[in-house]
Amino acid sequence: MFRGRRRSRVGALEEAPPENPKAAAEPERVLLRGIFEIRRESCDVALGERALRWRRIQPELPAGGTRHDLLSKEESLELEDIFSVKLKRRCWAKHPGRDTLLGITLFICLKEQRNKLKDSTLDLINFSEDHCDIWFRQFKKILDVTEYEGHALSLLDECELRGFDGVVCVGGDGSASEAARALLLRAQKNAGVEMDCIPTLVGAELPLGFIPAGSTNALAHSLFGTPHVVTATMHIILGHIRSVDVCTFSSAGKLLCFGFSAMFGFGGRTLALAEKYRWMSPSQRRDFAIIKALAKLKPEDCKISFLLAGCSQNKQERKSQRSAESDCGGHWQTIQGQFLNISIMAMPCPCSMAPRGFTPDTRLHNGSMALRVVRNTTRSEFVKHLKRHSSVKNQFNFPFVETYIIEEVKIHPKSNSNGYSPQEEGGNHTTASEHGFPWNVDGDLMEAASEVHIRLHPRLIRLYGGSLEEMNDCKVACDCI
């Protein structure tokens, strides 16, 4: 909440002369009116078409007092200075799912000094669920912010994009992936391409800019080498554009989604568990899900068929590809057995848990993707493998880990006897079907009950970003294992 000098900073926004005096003279229509606590004072708040205005509620006049002494100054905040909104809640660790609503938090831009802007927050405190829900929905409507999974798909499908040079997304890996899917689906629709004819896809018409604001930001690390917001913004401003590879995920000939990376097995079950504890902070939710998935570690019985890419130019890559036929591209191979985790990566995916990336040698535009399989082993050996991701040691130097450089792969789970079961975890899990297998696709949960076919499409979409330098030393922020 605002205290001390911050009150004058909000006032600085209202002191600026209006650019259009005629518009300022017109009466402003009030959309909502209500009572909120602002800066620990009860205020009469009015949401207009152009600004949010509030005035401290007057106490009762004492005997002999004058109204003039108790008049309070009206304060205001232009709606154009609000860039995001969320419900403010207090979460209880001992009572998950029983959080307490405190009100609404507005994320605003303030004029700190001449020509200098600063982000801050303004809290509108009110414990009424119904009251806050009405105001929250109105703010969302004004800001046009994505509210739910799939909202970006519908927004970009309906928007008129003619005359624009690109699309910019602010969010995490899931938001960026969803925006990329929306642009690609729109491109297929405009070109008249049948979505069931996956090999004949066309590229997206507009480039996509990505400003990282998530918890993992693996795409930002892969694209910029850092999750630095200013770096990402400068790439967009300067027009640095790269064409990158995209994967398609299909089942029974039907397109499921687009993506840059996917995990099946341990990675999919970990995300499915994390989705059930959204009331936790992202880091706590991730660490808790990893530990719980390790406690119930189970392999998946799978058949994996893959099409090898061209000959590798790196000796270490050839050594990691454990097949005599892997020196010649164009041959389908099949492996089967019990697997703890299967990863398909078209980008290196660096993050706090894996500073060098889950597949360090993969690039966003080299026309191939990495298939990494972890066969069944003891829990202690699997934990050692996970810990290697946070060190400079070779994470693939285990007898139960195999890596292949591929162009296509088909993953066919044989049964769900050892797989994920929502009933086994307890509670009501609305995102998973009874017989489906959980997939982690760019941090989003995808359910598939049968074989999944993954194809790489070279340079299918353009993203704002520059060339990367090698990253050696990175700080690790995960200590859950």
Backbone hydrogen bonds, N-H to C=O, Kabsch-Sander energy under -0.5 kcal/mol:
donor,donor_aa,acceptor,acceptor_aa,energy
6,R,3,R,-2.1
7,R,4,G,-1.4
8,S,5,R,-0.8
9,R,5,R,-1.2
10,V,6,R,-1.8
11,G,7,R,-1.6
12,A,8,S,-1.4
13,L,9,R,-0.8
13,L,10,V,-1.0
14,E,10,V,-0.8
15,E,11,G,-1.2
16,A,12,A,-0.7
24,A,20,N,-2.0
25,A,21,P,-1.6
26,E,22,K,-0.9
31,L,29,R,-0.6
31,L,47,L,-2.9
32,L,47,L,-1.5
34,G,45,V,-2.5
36,F,43,C,-1.8
37,E,125,I,-2.5
38,I,36,F,-0.6
38,I,41,E,-2.8
41,E,38,I,-0.9
43,C,36,F,-2.9
44,D,55,R,-3.0
45,V,34,G,-3.1
45,V,43,C,-0.7
46,A,53,R,-3.4
47,L,32,L,-2.9
48,G,46,A,-0.7
48,G,51,A,-2.8
49,E,29,R,-1.0
52,L,77,L,-3.1
53,R,46,A,-2.9
53,R,51,A,-0.5
54,W,75,E,-2.6
55,R,44,D,-1.6
57,I,42,S,-2.6
65,G,62,P,-2.4
69,D,66,T,-0.8
70,L,66,T,-0.5
70,L,67,R,-1.0
71,L,67,R,-0.6
71,L,68,H,-0.6
75,E,54,W,-2.7
77,L,52,L,-2.3
79,L,50,R,-2.4
81,D,78,E,-1.6
82,I,79,L,-1.7
83,F,81,D,-0.5
83,F,107,F,-2.5
84,S,107,F,-1.2
86,K,105,T,-1.9
88,K,103,G,-2.6
89,R,87,L,-0.6
90,R,100,T,-2.8
91,C,89,R,-0.6
93,A,91,C,-0.5
95,H,92,W,-0.5
98,R,95,H,-1.8
100,T,90,R,-2.6
102,L,88,K,-3.2
103,G,88,K,-1.5
104,I,124,L,-2.6
105,T,86,K,-3.0
106,L,104,I,-0.5
106,L,122,L,-2.9
107,F,84,S,-2.6
108,I,106,L,-0.6
108,I,120,S,-2.5
109,C,81,D,-2.4
110,L,118,K,-3.7
112,E,110,L,-1.0
112,E,116,K,-1.3
113,Q,116,K,-1.1
116,K,113,Q,-2.0
118,K,110,L,-2.4
120,S,108,I,-2.5
122,L,106,L,-2.2
124,L,104,I,-3.3
125,I,37,E,-2.3
125,I,123,D,-0.7
126,N,102,L,-1.6
132,C,128,S,-2.2
133,D,129,E,-2.3
134,I,130,D,-1.9
135,W,131,H,-1.7
136,F,132,C,-3.1
137,R,133,D,-2.4
138,Q,134,I,-1.6
139,F,135,W,-2.5
140,K,136,F,-2.4
141,K,137,R,-2.1
142,I,138,Q,-2.1
143,L,139,F,-2.8
144,D,140,K,-2.0
145,V,140,K,-0.9
151,H,148,Y,-2.2
154,S,150,G,-1.6
155,L,151,H,-2.5
156,L,152,A,-2.5
157,D,153,L,-1.3
158,E,154,S,-1.5
159,C,155,L,-2.0
161,L,159,C,-0.8
164,F,161,L,-1.8
167,V,207,P,-2.3
169,C,209,G,-2.9
171,G,169,C,-0.5
171,G,211,I,-1.8
176,A,172,G,-2.2
177,S,173,D,-2.6
178,E,174,G,-2.2
179,A,175,S,-2.2
180,A,176,A,-2.3
181,R,177,S,-2.3
182,A,178,E,-2.2
183,L,179,A,-2.1
184,L,180,A,-2.2
185,L,181,R,-2.9
186,R,182,A,-2.2
187,A,183,L,-1.9
188,Q,184,L,-2.0
189,K,185,L,-2.1
190,N,186,R,-2.6
191,A,187,A,-1.8
192,G,188,Q,-0.6
192,G,189,K,-0.7
193,V,188,Q,-2.6
197,C,194,E,-1.4
198,I,196,D,-1.3
200,T,197,C,-1.2
201,L,198,I,-0.8
204,A,460,L,-1.8
208,L,462,R,-2.5
209,G,167,V,-3.8
211,I,169,C,-2.9
213,A,171,G,-2.4
214,G,171,G,-0.6
221,H,217,N,-2.1
222,S,218,A,-2.3
223,L,219,L,-2.3
224,F,220,A,-3.2
225,G,220,A,-0.9
225,G,221,H,-1.1
226,T,220,A,-0.7
232,A,228,H,-2.0
233,T,229,V,-2.4
234,M,230,V,-2.7
235,H,231,T,-1.9
236,I,232,A,-1.4
237,I,233,T,-2.5
238,L,234,M,-2.8
239,G,235,H,-0.6
239,G,236,I,-0.6
240,H,235,H,-2.2
241,I,239,G,-0.8
242,R,463,L,-3.1
244,V,242,R,-0.5
244,V,461,I,-2.9
245,D,364,L,-3.8
246,V,457,H,-2.0
247,C,259,G,-3.1
248,T,455,R,-2.2
249,F,257,C,-2.8
250,S,248,T,-0.5
250,S,453,H,-2.2
251,S,254,K,-2.4
254,K,251,S,-1.8
256,L,249,F,-3.6
257,C,249,F,-1.5
259,G,247,C,-2.0
262,A,344,I,-2.2
263,M,440,N,-1.6
264,F,342,I,-2.8
265,G,438,P,-0.7
266,F,264,F,-0.6
266,F,340,L,-2.1
269,R,265,G,-2.7
270,T,266,F,-2.3
271,L,267,G,-1.6
272,A,268,G,-2.2
273,L,269,R,-2.2
274,A,270,T,-2.3
275,E,271,L,-2.2
276,K,272,A,-0.5
276,K,273,L,-1.2
277,Y,274,A,-1.5
278,R,275,E,-0.6
280,M,277,Y,-1.7
285,R,281,S,-3.0
286,R,282,P,-2.3
287,D,283,S,-2.4
288,F,284,Q,-2.6
289,A,285,R,-2.1
290,I,286,R,-2.1
291,I,287,D,-2.2
292,K,288,F,-2.3
293,A,289,A,-2.4
294,L,290,I,-2.2
295,A,291,I,-1.8
296,K,292,K,-1.2
297,L,294,L,-1.3
300,E,339,F,-3.2
302,C,300,E,-0.8
302,C,337,G,-2.4
303,K,412,H,-2.0
304,I,335,I,-3.5
305,S,303,K,-0.5
305,S,410,K,-2.5
306,F,333,Q,-2.4
307,L,408,E,-2.4
308,L,306,F,-0.6
308,L,331,H,-1.7
309,A,405,I,-2.4
315,K,313,Q,-0.5
318,R,314,N,-2.1
319,K,315,K,-2.2
320,S,316,Q,-1.8
321,Q,317,E,-1.2
322,R,320,S,-1.1
323,S,321,Q,-2.1
326,S,323,S,-1.1
328,C,325,E,-1.4
330,G,308,L,-1.7
333,Q,306,F,-2.6
335,I,304,I,-2.7
337,G,302,C,-2.0
339,F,300,E,-2.8
339,F,337,G,-0.5
340,L,374,V,-2.8
341,N,374,V,-1.2
342,I,264,F,-2.8
343,S,372,R,-2.9
344,I,262,A,-2.6
345,M,370,A,-2.5
346,A,260,F,-2.6
351,C,354,A,-1.5
356,R,389,H,-0.6
357,G,354,A,-1.4
358,F,348,P,-1.3
358,F,349,C,-0.5
359,T,348,P,-1.6
362,T,359,T,-1.9
366,N,363,R,-0.7
369,M,406,I,-2.5
370,A,345,M,-2.9
371,L,404,Y,-3.2
372,R,343,S,-2.6
372,R,370,A,-0.6
373,V,402,E,-2.6
374,V,341,N,-2.7
375,R,373,V,-0.6
375,R,400,F,-3.1
376,N,338,Q,-2.1
382,F,378,T,-2.1
383,V,379,R,-2.3
384,K,380,S,-1.8
385,H,381,E,-1.9
386,L,382,F,-2.1
387,K,383,V,-2.4
388,R,384,K,-1.5
389,H,385,H,-0.6
389,H,386,L,-1.1
390,S,387,K,-1.4
391,S,388,R,-1.6
395,Q,393,K,-0.6
397,N,394,N,-1.0
398,F,396,F,-2.2
401,V,398,F,-1.5
402,E,373,V,-2.5
403,T,320,S,-1.6
404,Y,371,L,-2.6
406,I,369,M,-2.9
406,I,404,Y,-0.6
407,E,307,L,-2.8
408,E,307,L,-1.0
409,V,454,I,-2.0
410,K,305,S,-3.5
411,I,452,V,-2.5
412,H,303,K,-2.7
412,H,410,K,-0.6
414,K,301,D,-2.9
415,S,301,D,-0.6
425,E,421,S,-1.1
426,G,422,P,-0.8
429,H,427,G,-0.7
430,T,428,N,-0.8
432,A,429,H,-0.6
436,G,433,S,-0.5
437,F,448,A,-2.3
439,W,446,M,-2.6
440,N,263,M,-2.6
441,V,439,W,-0.8
441,V,444,D,-2.8
442,D,261,S,-1.0
442,D,440,N,-0.7
444,D,441,V,-1.9
446,M,439,W,-2.4
448,A,437,F,-1.7
452,V,411,I,-2.3
453,H,250,S,-3.2
454,I,409,V,-3.2
454,I,452,V,-0.5
455,R,248,T,-1.8
455,R,453,H,-0.5
456,L,407,E,-1.6
457,H,246,V,-3.0
460,L,244,V,-1.0
460,L,457,H,-0.9
461,I,244,V,-1.5
463,L,242,R,-3.1
464,Y,208,L,-2.0
465,G,240,H,-2.2
465,G,463,L,-0.5
472,N,470,E,-0.5
474,C,472,N,-0.6
477,A,352,S,-0.6
478,C,352,S,-0.6
479,D,477,A,-0.5
